[in-house]
């Protein structure tokens, strides 16, 4: 039996490591709490009824089926026994020689745990179908609501956080209201919905250059989104959001404002930064634990200029691939230079035909940027089927403005008023407080 | 304002009535507890990871968007005030001049309410994703199970009921195990899974002629399904099923054995048959209530030969269309002959390339029957998009034996052991006991 490599998490980082170790002499085990890999950059499309969960998720076992040296365990890791070199999951102990922690991040409310119940975040498929249900139910309730104040509240939507997720959610909700739902109701006009995007920083999309932030803002405003920058949320409850002295009454708030690394730092009792990320050495191992590596959103690492690497898929993927090379090199008695991130650029989409792209000095906005964004995302989606169905769905949405997936599921047996909160949300509440 | 027609339920019956009343002088309101119409005949494909929920469900508002005289209310009906002619839903009162009850059926355990927790039935999307989760989790648990007895129990699957749903489920689970999952696991061989179909009657598919029942049985056995006929279930708990003296140990039982009409009979305090269906007059109205009509699975009506009409989509659809004609005729001061069902035949599919079809004296089995079955189902699916995506998905499944939708959702934040039961299941438990 070869060296035992255990990978916790099958996101972009863990999966790229596992794929790069396929058909190697290593004995690889991938542990994830879900049975699928999720293409998170398109999760907002599930939350806004543009795509089905299966369009952006692919069973991990299927992806790794042709790698006989890789096995997959569906399980929830609760700790690491670094003395005995074992991963603890669902009461079992899984031994490792080398451990790769690729456990990602979750949304965080930074000291406002009570906000979680009113402002769900977007990290998992269950989060996305829950947000989809909340958005669609707000329109349904508004249709039968007789009190004008409550009706207005139901037709207000606030997105907190002006990063890529917040910008994408705001654009997609605006198009849902203005186009897909426009003719569906009799008592209300969905086009009268008010969508407000709130950002604490002075501009949207801070990782982009200011002209691109401004272009994104203009595009959103043309879609009817109200943008508030320099506006930190000071209060949030089940009937609205306060930004300084301004109060926005709403029943639907989406949280896209902050993430926190997974609890991997706690498992190891090792040093983390403010966002819970583990500090790693240049070869991505944990100081004092040369057999434990951390990649993706759980790792805190700076680039050559001293800037922290962003929490995006390409960083995680390149780190996973780097580790596979590193382990193979070490097995052959060789060394490898430290990890170095190759930045191919960042992009964000606004609604159905605009995007902003920044690749070094090259910048692009508008429709052409959207086309590039679409091609890139379809290309990176795992599995031919998903890629093809996503392309088809998009084309269909683009041509017709219909959204075929606007289903309110997970509420059979419940009254409309009783919105069941997914197990996930309860977990977030628990963690946040 | 025109005559107010309220339709409760947007299944095949209610929706066909609503569509046939589109752009009429009637003021139509459709009330449903879901925001989508469900193409129930393909629900077993969602439960066995062949299709996504959105492939077989279509938002009711979207279907009726171009009918300005039709409005849609998402709500749960709890009773009818026949004196004041009002429907009670979520604390609201919706007035009607004419009422159409098309509330369908739900699975029933006929005196064995305690079986519901161990043997979920298949009527809603949440039922289907719940069963999908149970089936996929059984394989996941078997992969990490070390006790051989428990592992065998996890790899046994029992389907109770040999009607079309039971036959289709058994065939689809067999193909999932033998094909789609075959290469996904390391510790178990999914092909060793045992699938048992149990039917109390002496043969499968009793509405079909005996040679077709025999053909269906042979096809199932060729897929590896064990068929037990004349075998009523005598006990059922969380570790297995008893058929007379035989005990089959299993963790996964699917209930396809019985349905019960919706509680519409109770709402009216009117006479129902043993299965809870309301007896109706030849014009589909409730005796003593000429302004209240009942169609589909909730209505008990015999054909010209005195045989009860089956609980299938074409009956419900034709009844809905008949009612629309009847109401238009009455508005014009005319009369209409009694409802008469035109039987175009029955069909059931077995796995990925066989079916049985019976149209009067014409009978067909095997691959050609499957092709006909596929064409018929794709044709009847509502909405171009769904039809197209379903065709694509099927082709893809057919060519590759992959199942892209085998996602275990609705369990984030929970341990693998803690299978959350959907609200729906709790409701069924409550009703069943």
Interface residues (C-beta under 8 A of the other chain):
Chain A: X33 X34 X35 X36 X52 X53 X54 X55 X57 X58 X59 X61 X62 X65 X66 X68 X71 X72 X73 X74 X75 X76 X90 X92 X124 X125 X126 X127 X129 X136 X137 X140 X143 X144 X181 X183 X184 X185 X186 X187 X383 X385 X386 X388 X389 X392 X393 X396 X400 X402 X404 X405 X406 X407 X408 X409 X410 X411 X412 X413 X414 X415 X416 X417 X420 X422 X423 X424 X425 X426 X427 X428
Chain B: X33 X34 X35 X36 X52 X53 X54 X55 X57 X58 X59 X61 X62 X65 X66 X68 X71 X72 X73 X74 X75 X76 X90 X92 X124 X125 X126 X127 X129 X136 X137 X140 X143 X144 X181 X183 X184 X185 X186 X187 X383 X385 X386 X388 X389 X392 X393 X396 X400 X402 X404 X405 X406 X407 X408 X409 X410 X411 X412 X413 X414 X415 X416 X417 X420 X422 X423 X424 X425 X426 X427 X428
